[in-house]
Amino acid sequence: MPKCDHCGAHVSERFARVFADEYGKVRACTNCSANAGIAEVAKERARST
């Protein structure tokens, strides 16, 4: 099961698919980062695909 590299909390497979880096590492879960930051990453990745 994937986990947050910052706090060690488990994250869903779906969260990991969307927010993990190219090496499969989840740098921050929703508890460790601002939701606005997650939204920005999602927008950036959507533009690059």
ABEGO torsion letter per residue (X at the ends): XBBBAAAGBBBBAAAAAAABBAAGBBABBAAABBAAAAAAAAAAAAAAX
